[in-house]
């Protein structure tokens, strides 16, 4: 028995392969994870762009803006509505309602917006979507085709994170997804 077993190098290449293969596969999984991150990042940005376009041409979710009538304030028919006119304040809508009041929101229109965004990024939930309507002076009093105000519509995301699945990163690192805000001007003749 003696010293012969120390010189036996059979199987050493298997051990070396196992060490190198483990590092190689960890590296490949890391690349795949970062590719997933970039894909998810791009999908979230595209979803907000799609959502902004959808919100700009569909009925306004915020009932305060949708139901604003300049004639009731004594504004002349056909006139533009100045920024700062009472009843045209910025309104923030999310899954809890517009300005926190579910009664001041068209819940069906909000659900349709979320559904449209989910077609692009299935990870989006209603709680992640925020829609902001801001009057920028567009629209006119007595618009017969839709709301008097044609607000700027900003759609963004909140409370979304990306989780890695690569061993060593899984559970340790989560990357917050930015809001990806997308803004468009609402259509002056969007049907109510």
C-alpha angles and dihedrals in degrees: 000000000000125000098342095093091059091062095048105108098173111133095020091113089055091055092047091048091051092053095046093042092053091053091044094052091045089052092049092049089051091053091049091049093051089048088053089051092053092045092050091045091052093045092052092050092048091047092057091047089051090046093051091051091047092048092047095057102032128070114297111260094211106078092199090063096036094051097043110126117188092197089067088060092051095255115152116259112257093020122126117252112243119231109259094035109150110263095030100085121139111279125201117204128190137149090293093058138265111314086354092299114114090195090064094058134079096231093189092054090048091049090050090052092050091047091052091050091048089059087067099036116018092194092072117104129188090255089061097055123091123180121192122193115198124179109230100173098275123132131041140247115270097014103183093198100054145321120350092233122064100193130192106257120211119188119190141159131238139186096023123137136179118231121203120224098194112115108256093028099049110106093000102073127041120170118213111231112230120239093257092207116201121188132195133164113254120245112263090216101041109142118247 
